[in-house]
Every structure is written in C-alpha cells, then in structure tokens.
Amino acid sequence: MSDAAQPSEQDDDESAVLIIVVRSGGISGMSRRWKVEPARDQASHWIALIERCPWTDPGPSQQGADRYVWSIRARTPEAKHEREVPEAALDGPWRELVDAVRAATTTTLNDRIVPPA
C-alpha cells in the first residue's frame, strides 16, 4: 500500500484554478491586484487562457522608467506558473489572460477594494 494520497484524499485547493495579476510601477508607484478562482464548471475556459501564454519563452527586459510591470501567477491542477511581463510586452495571450482576470474580478488598490469599472 502506498503512502501517497489518493486523488479523493488530496486537498481540494490543489486541484483548483487560481490566477493572480498584479500591476505595479507607473508614475505613482501604486500596485493593483486582481484575483480569480473560477468555479469548476468554468475551469476549462481559464485553463485554456493559461495554456496559451508563453510561460517558458524568454521575455523582453523592462525598459524605461515609470513603466508598468505585470506579475502574473497561475495555478491549474497540472501546473504552477509565474511570470513578470513588462507593459510593452503585454500583448497576445498575455493581454487576453490579464484582461479576462481584470474583467472577472474586483481589484485592490494598495489593499483597498475597488469595484470593477
């Protein structure tokens, strides 16, 4: 008999999808944070968005003062990802993922809740 936990015994949080986006920098230096934990029936949509992002590709370096940097963390049942993306490189699948997370959640501005626009 194995000591490894069976799938039904594993912590439910480890099988959940979680995406956190933090935008920092800019002239004011304030950070904004968005987080989404979709329901199981919506997980496949979010996993597809996550899997389209080029997590392992080398990204461009941050250039210029007062530019935003996007910190993107994603967890699926199969993988955990983390990446910092400069504002100038936030396009294609990165932009789709960030826009979807921002649209789906409220944001916090320096730990203060701000409703979606």
N, C-alpha and C positions, 0 to 999 in steps of 0.2 A: 504494500500500500504506500502511496506517495504522500509526502508531507505538503505538497503544493496544493493551494486552494483550488477547488473545483470552480468552474465559471459561476455557478449559482451561489458560491460562498464568497466571491470577491466583492469588495466594496463597490457599491453602485456608482460612486463618484468617479472611479477609474474607468468606467465604461461610457461616461457622459462626454458630450462635446462641449468644449468651453473655448471661447475666443475673447481675448482682451486686447484692446487697441489703446495706446497712449500716444498722444501728440504732445511733444514738448518743444521748447525753443521759441523762436519768434522774437520780436522786439520786446514784448512784455515778459518773456520767460515763463509764462504760466503753462501748466500742464492740464490737459483734458484727458479723461479716461472713459472708455466705453467698454461694456462687457455684455456678452450674450451667452446664455446657456439654453440652447433650444430644446424643446420637448422631443422625445424620442421619435415622434411621427414627422418631425421636421429635420431630424439629424442628417438625412441623406443629402438634402439641399446644401447644408452648411459644410458637410464633409467634401462635397464636390467643389465648393468655392475654395476650401483649404487646399485640396489636392492640386488645383490649377496653379497655385503660386509656386514660383521657382525658389524654394527654400534653400537648395544646395548651390545655386548659381552664385558666383562671386558678384557682389553688388558694387555699385559705384561708391566712391568715397564722398563723404559730406563735404561740400564746398560752399564757401560764403558764410559770412556772419549773419546772425539773426534769421536763419532758415529753420523751418520745422523739421523735426525728425519724428518718424512714426515707429514706435516699438510695437511689434505685433507678436502675440503669443497665441498658439492654438493647440488644443489637445483633442484627439479623437481616441476611440478605443484602440487604434493601432499605433498611434504615433504622438509625439510631442514635438512642437516646432517653436522656434523663437528667432526673430529677425528684426534688425533695425533698418528702416528704409528711409533715405533722405527724401524730402518733399519732391525734388526734381525727378526722382525715380519711381514715384508713386503713380504708376500707370498700369494699364492692362489688368492682369488678375489681382495684383496688389490693390489697385484702385477699386475693383469690384468688391473685394473682400472688405476693405475698410468702409466703403460706402454702405454696404449691406449691414455691417455691425452698427454703424452710426445711425442708420435709419431704424434699426430694430430696438434700440435701447435709449435710455436716458444717459446723460453724461454727468460726470462730476468735474467740477472746476475747482482745483485746489481743495478737494474733499467736500465741496458743497454741491448738492444735487441740482442739476439744471435740466428742465424738461426739454424734450426734442423740439426743434423748431418746426 
